């Protein structure tokens, strides 16, 4: 298996995930969702929303009733819940563990929420729970991490970077 090809095996695309979540948010807020509502909610054209929603209907993640109202199938609801859960875990990790500012944490979580596996999401949550537990070693670790800084002395002296800095683009 070539790892890079796994990206193509995601259940849905980033855009499709946002369409599903828009339907869920609209249903929760107003009790209904139509193609026009989804388009307005996402700030895209009705035509663009229609194309993605057609594919989601074909995959049976979205159902459209006789009055053109959109609903999430059970599978669609489960997928939205999984994505939202992973988003919350990622935001918590980025903000509270790594110390990323809230706005950037939300942006980065949005970028990857639908890409990580359920198992990775669970393991990340377990790690977060451990770090914020009453375990003395966990608290010491988190405190030490927050007090540390990224002092890069160059790739020659870094045991992690070795030949090339992991944070700098490779020179061509």
SETI-270418 format. One record per residue (C-alpha): residue number from 1; residue in one letter; x negated, y negated, z. Coordinates in nm, 4 decimals, always signed. Layout:
SETI-270418
{fitor NUM,'a',{X,Y,Z}}
...
END
This chain:
SETI-270418
{fitor 1,'x',{+0.0000,+0.0000,+0.0000}}
{fitor 2,'x',{-0.1243,-0.3441,-0.0885}}
{fitor 3,'x',{-0.0451,-0.5746,+0.2023}}
{fitor 4,'x',{+0.0182,-0.8859,-0.0068}}
{fitor 5,'x',{+0.3025,-0.7103,-0.1883}}
{fitor 6,'x',{+0.4906,-0.6677,+0.1398}}
{fitor 7,'x',{+0.6033,-1.0302,+0.1117}}
{fitor 8,'x',{+0.8276,-0.9214,-0.1746}}
{fitor 9,'x',{+0.9937,-0.6604,+0.0493}}
{fitor 10,'x',{+1.1544,-0.9136,+0.2827}}
{fitor 11,'x',{+1.5259,-0.8699,+0.3264}}
{fitor 12,'x',{+1.6004,-1.2209,+0.1988}}
{fitor 13,'x',{+1.4226,-1.5317,+0.0811}}
{fitor 14,'x',{+1.3654,-1.8437,+0.2886}}
{fitor 15,'x',{+1.6389,-2.0237,+0.0949}}
{fitor 16,'x',{+1.8859,-1.7371,+0.1348}}
{fitor 17,'x',{+1.8197,-1.7294,+0.5090}}
{fitor 18,'x',{+1.9123,-2.0966,+0.5320}}
{fitor 19,'x',{+2.2293,-2.0400,+0.3298}}
{fitor 20,'x',{+2.3351,-1.7647,+0.5709}}
{fitor 21,'x',{+2.2532,-1.9774,+0.8733}}
{fitor 22,'x',{+2.4420,-2.2725,+0.7217}}
{fitor 23,'x',{+2.7529,-2.0558,+0.6870}}
{fitor 24,'x',{+2.7179,-1.9414,+1.0474}}
{fitor 25,'x',{+2.6758,-2.3003,+1.1698}}
{fitor 26,'x',{+2.9722,-2.4247,+0.9653}}
{fitor 27,'x',{+3.1941,-2.1396,+1.0837}}
{fitor 28,'x',{+3.0932,-2.2103,+1.4413}}
{fitor 29,'x',{+3.1488,-2.5856,+1.4121}}
{fitor 30,'x',{+3.4553,-2.6088,+1.1860}}
{fitor 31,'x',{+3.5935,-2.2562,+1.1654}}
{fitor 32,'x',{+3.5440,-2.2406,+0.7893}}
{fitor 33,'x',{+3.2774,-2.2695,+0.5222}}
{fitor 34,'x',{+3.3047,-2.3277,+0.1485}}
{fitor 35,'x',{+3.0368,-2.3522,-0.1196}}
{fitor 36,'x',{+3.0689,-2.7319,-0.1139}}
{fitor 37,'x',{+3.0239,-2.7372,+0.2642}}
{fitor 38,'x',{+2.7119,-2.5196,+0.2445}}
{fitor 39,'x',{+2.5649,-2.7420,-0.0275}}
{fitor 40,'x',{+2.6330,-3.0576,+0.1745}}
{fitor 41,'x',{+2.4968,-2.8986,+0.4937}}
{fitor 42,'x',{+2.1727,-2.8011,+0.3182}}
{fitor 43,'x',{+2.1450,-3.1218,+0.1140}}
{fitor 44,'x',{+2.1436,-2.9403,-0.2202}}
{fitor 45,'x',{+2.3687,-2.9356,-0.5257}}
{fitor 46,'x',{+2.6841,-2.7272,-0.5361}}
{fitor 47,'x',{+2.5393,-2.5398,-0.8358}}
{fitor 48,'x',{+2.2248,-2.4463,-0.6475}}
{fitor 49,'x',{+2.4276,-2.3275,-0.3495}}
{fitor 50,'x',{+2.6538,-2.1255,-0.5811}}
{fitor 51,'x',{+2.3601,-1.9388,-0.7335}}
{fitor 52,'x',{+2.2164,-1.8319,-0.3982}}
{fitor 53,'x',{+2.5593,-1.7530,-0.2527}}
{fitor 54,'x',{+2.6441,-1.5381,-0.5555}}
{fitor 55,'x',{+2.3358,-1.3263,-0.4854}}
{fitor 56,'x',{+2.4265,-1.3049,-0.1155}}
{fitor 57,'x',{+2.7795,-1.1930,-0.2075}}
{fitor 58,'x',{+2.6374,-0.9277,-0.4415}}
{fitor 59,'x',{+2.4233,-0.7999,-0.1526}}
{fitor 60,'x',{+2.7385,-0.7973,+0.0624}}
{fitor 61,'x',{+2.5904,-1.0354,+0.3197}}
{fitor 62,'x',{+2.8566,-1.2964,+0.2406}}
{fitor 63,'x',{+3.2243,-1.2387,+0.1666}}
{fitor 64,'x',{+3.4516,-1.4876,-0.0079}}
{fitor 65,'x',{+3.8246,-1.4656,+0.0586}}
{fitor 66,'x',{+4.1057,-1.5417,-0.1855}}
{fitor 67,'x',{+4.1027,-1.9085,-0.0771}}
{fitor 68,'x',{+3.7301,-1.9443,-0.1537}}
{fitor 69,'x',{+3.6333,-1.9528,+0.2144}}
{fitor 70,'x',{+3.2997,-1.7913,+0.2965}}
{fitor 71,'x',{+3.2488,-1.5420,+0.5763}}
{fitor 72,'x',{+2.9490,-1.3427,+0.6872}}
{fitor 73,'x',{+2.9718,-0.9660,+0.6657}}
{fitor 74,'x',{+2.8645,-0.7681,+0.9729}}
{fitor 75,'x',{+2.5243,-0.7209,+0.8109}}
{fitor 76,'x',{+2.5088,-1.0940,+0.7348}}
{fitor 77,'x',{+2.5983,-1.1807,+1.0961}}
{fitor 78,'x',{+2.3334,-0.9401,+1.2263}}
{fitor 79,'x',{+2.0728,-1.0883,+0.9947}}
{fitor 80,'x',{+2.1544,-1.4442,+1.1058}}
{fitor 81,'x',{+2.1321,-1.3418,+1.4711}}
{fitor 82,'x',{+1.7954,-1.1726,+1.4113}}
{fitor 83,'x',{+1.6551,-1.4772,+1.2310}}
{fitor 84,'x',{+1.7815,-1.7166,+1.4970}}
{fitor 85,'x',{+1.6343,-1.4977,+1.7718}}
{fitor 86,'x',{+1.2952,-1.4851,+1.6038}}
{fitor 87,'x',{+1.3083,-1.8621,+1.5527}}
{fitor 88,'x',{+1.3663,-1.9199,+1.9256}}
{fitor 89,'x',{+1.0825,-1.6825,+2.0155}}
{fitor 90,'x',{+0.8462,-1.8512,+1.7704}}
{fitor 91,'x',{+0.9358,-2.2007,+1.8921}}
{fitor 92,'x',{+0.8785,-2.0928,+2.2528}}
{fitor 93,'x',{+0.5432,-1.9371,+2.1589}}
{fitor 94,'x',{+0.4245,-2.2342,+1.9544}}
{fitor 95,'x',{+0.5348,-2.4930,+2.2117}}
{fitor 96,'x',{+0.4864,-2.3302,+2.5489}}
{fitor 97,'x',{+0.1972,-2.0968,+2.4817}}
{fitor 98,'x',{-0.0021,-2.2706,+2.2092}}
{fitor 99,'x',{+0.0963,-2.6254,+2.3066}}
{fitor 100,'x',{+0.2147,-2.7314,+1.9599}}
{fitor 101,'x',{+0.4392,-3.0403,+1.9651}}
{fitor 102,'x',{+0.8133,-2.9599,+1.9477}}
{fitor 103,'x',{+0.8733,-3.1006,+1.5983}}
{fitor 104,'x',{+0.5843,-2.9071,+1.4436}}
{fitor 105,'x',{+0.6765,-2.5954,+1.6419}}
{fitor 106,'x',{+1.0265,-2.6044,+1.4916}}
{fitor 107,'x',{+0.8943,-2.6626,+1.1390}}
{fitor 108,'x',{+0.6437,-2.3769,+1.1642}}
{fitor 109,'x',{+0.8999,-2.1438,+1.3222}}
{fitor 110,'x',{+1.1368,-2.2201,+1.0351}}
{fitor 111,'x',{+0.8670,-2.1258,+0.7864}}
{fitor 112,'x',{+0.8149,-1.7758,+0.9274}}
{fitor 113,'x',{+1.1325,-1.6806,+1.1172}}
{fitor 114,'x',{+1.2649,-1.4572,+0.8389}}
{fitor 115,'x',{+0.9243,-1.3124,+0.7480}}
{fitor 116,'x',{+0.8151,-1.1390,+1.0677}}
{fitor 117,'x',{+0.9427,-0.7943,+1.1516}}
{fitor 118,'x',{+1.1781,-0.7170,+1.4370}}
{fitor 119,'x',{+0.8944,-0.5296,+1.6068}}
{fitor 120,'x',{+0.6601,-0.8295,+1.5850}}
{fitor 121,'x',{+0.9339,-1.0547,+1.7240}}
{fitor 122,'x',{+0.9881,-0.8163,+2.0157}}
{fitor 123,'x',{+0.6146,-0.7882,+2.0878}}
{fitor 124,'x',{+0.5753,-1.1653,+2.0755}}
{fitor 125,'x',{+0.8643,-1.2059,+2.3206}}
{fitor 126,'x',{+0.7122,-0.9430,+2.5511}}
{fitor 127,'x',{+0.3806,-1.1333,+2.5394}}
{fitor 128,'x',{+0.5547,-1.4618,+2.6228}}
{fitor 129,'x',{+0.7462,-1.3000,+2.9089}}
{fitor 130,'x',{+0.4221,-1.1578,+3.0444}}
{fitor 131,'x',{+0.2404,-1.4913,+3.0217}}
{fitor 132,'x',{+0.5176,-1.6644,+3.2165}}
{fitor 133,'x',{+0.5675,-1.3822,+3.4660}}
{fitor 134,'x',{+0.4625,-1.3824,+3.8297}}
{fitor 135,'x',{+0.1518,-1.1825,+3.7368}}
{fitor 136,'x',{-0.1445,-1.3731,+3.8748}}
{fitor 137,'x',{-0.3722,-1.2663,+3.5874}}
{fitor 138,'x',{-0.1160,-1.3844,+3.3313}}
{fitor 139,'x',{-0.0860,-1.7281,+3.4945}}
{fitor 140,'x',{-0.4659,-1.7537,+3.5168}}
{fitor 141,'x',{-0.5011,-1.6569,+3.1517}}
{fitor 142,'x',{-0.2422,-1.9118,+3.0382}}
{fitor 143,'x',{-0.3959,-2.1853,+3.2535}}
{fitor 144,'x',{-0.7451,-2.1041,+3.1218}}
{fitor 145,'x',{-0.6161,-2.1070,+2.7637}}
{fitor 146,'x',{-0.4456,-2.4440,+2.8097}}
{fitor 147,'x',{-0.7627,-2.5873,+2.9624}}
{fitor 148,'x',{-0.9814,-2.4577,+2.6802}}
{fitor 149,'x',{-1.0520,-2.6425,+2.3592}}
{fitor 150,'x',{-1.1613,-2.5499,+2.0134}}
{fitor 151,'x',{-1.5241,-2.6531,+2.0189}}
{fitor 152,'x',{-1.6572,-2.5388,+1.6895}}
{fitor 153,'x',{-2.0327,-2.5341,+1.6681}}
{fitor 154,'x',{-2.0370,-2.4118,+1.3112}}
{fitor 155,'x',{-2.0130,-2.0651,+1.1632}}
{fitor 156,'x',{-2.3736,-1.9776,+1.2563}}
{fitor 157,'x',{-2.2993,-1.9868,+1.6305}}
{fitor 158,'x',{-1.9414,-1.8589,+1.6209}}
{fitor 159,'x',{-1.8861,-1.4855,+1.6781}}
{fitor 160,'x',{-1.5402,-1.5105,+1.5206}}
{fitor 161,'x',{-1.6193,-1.7016,+1.2064}}
{fitor 162,'x',{-1.9581,-1.5393,+1.1347}}
{fitor 163,'x',{-2.0366,-1.6425,+0.7772}}
{fitor 164,'x',{-1.7602,-1.8950,+0.7143}}
{fitor 165,'x',{-1.5411,-2.1110,+0.9377}}
{fitor 166,'x',{-1.1912,-1.9654,+0.9694}}
{fitor 167,'x',{-1.0327,-2.3117,+0.9797}}
{fitor 168,'x',{-1.2170,-2.4779,+0.6938}}
{fitor 169,'x',{-1.1406,-2.3974,+0.3307}}
{fitor 170,'x',{-1.4076,-2.2008,+0.1542}}
{fitor 171,'x',{-1.6237,-2.4143,-0.0687}}
{fitor 172,'x',{-1.6289,-2.3144,-0.4313}}
END
